[in-house]
């Protein structure tokens, strides 16, 4: 109901415990949410947390386009949205331009959590988070994503060395 939404909005706006800023550079965030009032609250929370909201999308299809065009540091996404749900949008975005995702949802279930993990989501928050909860989720999601990028790069380097070693072994075997 509108009364409930107003109470959630007012509670979120009163949360002034911003905690420690993640770093001196603003984190660029895309918000994907189909309810405009919730979008406004989330934008305020992100701004209070020291983030820069670079765009908002009301559905999964537009989120895919927006992320492709803006290349944000993180995406904060609702699951239940029109046209394409947030998890399918996350899956598609991860294939094109891997990005850390935080799911923001009113629904809590093992099935949704499992689907979120399969889609490559980095964190899962229930609506409406407090600023410090949002900051922690962003920090953890970005750190885990950075770890994933480093591991991927190390794997590529190891595979490259392995391929060079195999080629050298074949060359040397040809000399014997």
Buried (B, 14 or more C-beta within 10 A) or exposed (E): EEEEBEEBBEEBEEBEEBBEBBEEEBBBBBBBBBBEEBBBBBBBBBBBBBBEBBBBBBBBBBBBBBBEEBEBBBBBBBBEBEBBBBBBBBBBBBEEEEBBBBBBBEEEEEEBBEBBEEBBBBBBBEBBBBBBBBBBBBBBBBEEBEEBEEEEEEEEEEEEEEEEEEEEEEEEEEEE
